[in-house]
Amino acid sequence: MGSIDLPKSPMVFHPEKRSAVGSRNSLAQESRDQQAEVDNLLEEEVDKVMSHVSSKLPNDVLNELDVMGGLKEKVYNYFNQNYQNMFNRYIVTTEDEMIKKVRNFVDREEMKVLTRYTPKEISTLLDEVGGMDRFNTGEIEKSIVNMYGHLQGHIQRGVNELENLTNSLLRQKTDVGAFIRGENAYSVVKCAFKDNLNKPKTVTEVKLSVNILDSELISPIFHYQVTVEYLIKDLISKNIIDIIDKEIEQVKDDRIDQGLEEFADSEIVFEKMKKVESHTSDDSESSKSLRYRHMAKSLMTRLEGLRAEIDPEEFDQLNIRENLKKIIDLENIRNRGYNTAINSITSILDTSRMGYQYIENLKNGRELIIREYEDTDPKILPDERYSIKMKYYDNAQLIEEQKAYDVQVAAFQVEVQHLWDVLDMVYVDSKFLKRVADYDDLAKIYKNKIKKKIKVKTNDPVYEDIDKVWNEISFMQPAETEVEQRNRTYLFEKDEVKKKLVLMNEKLQDMYGYKYPMQRRVMEERLDFLEQEFNNFDYMINPYHIQTGILLDVDITSIKRKKATLDGMANVLNEFLNGVSKGFQDAAFASFSRRRSTVRNDIDQHFGDPNAMDESDSTPKKDRGQSYLDMLNTPADEPATTIKKEKAPATKSRSKKGVVDTGKTKKPRAKKNSGGLRTL
């Protein structure tokens, strides 16, 4: 490389010269070809995806797969586009943040030169006087953490978008699986795709409801009206649980040091319960009770009934309760969780290019309403839109919601039944002067003949004398247990109402055909109204299916061949759930570890003498195999203890759960029938 190719100073600007300002080439890369490396990377990833797709799909599907431009070109374009977006975001973020860090670093290095002429004792004294609050790198570390956090967010958002688009491309349709990923699927209460009433062929509507429980929230949410006493007790309770957890960890470590067997999952729970009494008590009257160890009873008494506001006439800055309340308010415990959720959803919408023109934050009611457009009339709104309603429910609110839901279901049943009766009477009047119009007329004519010629001979009751238990609309509903009474699904009632609406439509058509008298028009108008309102009600969330926590209700309208709002909202919801919820935690899996009692010597099996003796059993392996065959061939009603006639002497050995095995085998007890058939 000649000296002409090298820039003479950093002020040289050129897109291709090495290390020039604005150049895409660097001297540090020497003879490397960036474009060839990127192409090689993308081709390798695309080939992997295509190989995976080809191995999973049959040949006839691959041959008939209809994708514009070819599937491989589509995947390559997705990879290339998202790679470029992520790389550009990384470069912009790095340049903006690193320029600030380098400038500050140079300033600090220049200031260090001045300390050369400063005695060491003075610099040490300054460091001791300043302490960690003044002479530290905390702010710079926070800035670097924020920089990498933003970078990680950009990369993760690009990967999520690529994943959703790839899944949608391979499925060639949009469903619940492409909308909510697997790790968050448990939180979905209801997700329904349906065609738009005005444009069923081109526009789809999606209803998605997500329930985040109280126990899953990273930052707990409290209602604005909750008392200060409740907040303090909640803090004390969490502190007690943390202390118990630390004590249990110490006990587990001590057992391991002593060579004892580790606790089982159930044993840990009981050990925690035993330690509760050493930290709290049910005695709320005595000031020496353990419940007042962390906060005195006199202070708790002053906070009784104190809520978010104090009457201005009673407010005194020097009172004890006002200062206690101020400490709690400064910690912002009351609003912290709710404000965190609001900031999370709004910031994710902004960074995901999902803007909104209407937002209503009902802070005291813990409810947030976000709509992409301020208007609510679907006739004038565009086909790509969304609306979000996020509300925090406690147990009292859910009970009232359930009562209202019960009343509304009963009201629909009454109105539909009334229209059913009116239509039935109109139908009966329409049969005037007609001898046979339906099955009931024919059965009434032959009633006496059937009774005289058939029922008299067989001594069976006449059809009209038999109690009717089936309404011929829905099948019989089983008796309700306590589970159904406390968690009403109303599936049977809704199904019956839907079937009645369908049958009434068919009956109107059969009665009048192409005639439209006033009676038909009045009944059809009422029927259309009830059907539309019931569909809207059925589209709502049943409050019996909700638990205390956040309910995120999302309504999306999107064009089927575009799906821009669907794809964008999928990224928003998944990122919001990851930022607000801890997710589902299975205690058994979280605390699982390989215990010493489960480590066996016979795990590594090998070929050997079949008659050899096992270390843990005095019975030869050949005899044990024959005993197993005898057990399989034994009838089910024969006791299991008769299978093996000769047994080794009973020896006490500790199993993996810490239970002593005496060598005895229990008889399997026959299961009793829990109840008979329901009598109709």
Secondary structure as UniProt FT lines:
FT   TURN            3..5
FT   TURN            10..11
FT   TURN            18..19
FT   HELIX           27..29
FT   TURN            30..31
FT   HELIX           34..56
FT   HELIX           59..64
FT   TURN            68..69
FT   HELIX           71..114
FT   HELIX           115..117
FT   HELIX           120..134
FT   HELIX           138..171
FT   HELIX           176..179
FT   HELIX           182..187
FT   STRAND          188..195
FT   TURN            200..202
FT   STRAND          203..213
FT   HELIX           214..216
FT   TURN            224..225
FT   HELIX           228..257
FT   TURN            258..259
FT   HELIX           265..276
FT   TURN            277..279
FT   TURN            287..288
FT   HELIX           290..292
FT   HELIX           297..302
FT   TURN            303..305
FT   TURN            312..314
FT   TURN            317..318
FT   HELIX           320..331
FT   HELIX           333..351
FT   TURN            352..353
FT   STRAND          358..362
FT   TURN            363..366
FT   STRAND          367..371
FT   TURN            378..380
FT   STRAND          385..393
FT   HELIX           395..430
FT   TURN            431..433
FT   HELIX           439..445
FT   HELIX           447..450
FT   HELIX           451..455
FT   HELIX           456..458
FT   HELIX           463..465
FT   HELIX           482..486
FT   HELIX           491..512
FT   TURN            513..514
FT   HELIX           518..539
FT   HELIX           543..545
FT   STRAND          549..559
FT   TURN            560..562
FT   HELIX           564..580
FT   HELIX           587..590
FT   HELIX           596..598
FT   TURN            601..602
FT   TURN            610..611
FT   STRAND          613..614
FT   TURN            615..616
FT   STRAND          617..620
FT   HELIX           621..633
FT   TURN            636..637
FT   HELIX           640..642
FT   STRAND          653..654
FT   TURN            656..657
FT   STRAND          660..661
//
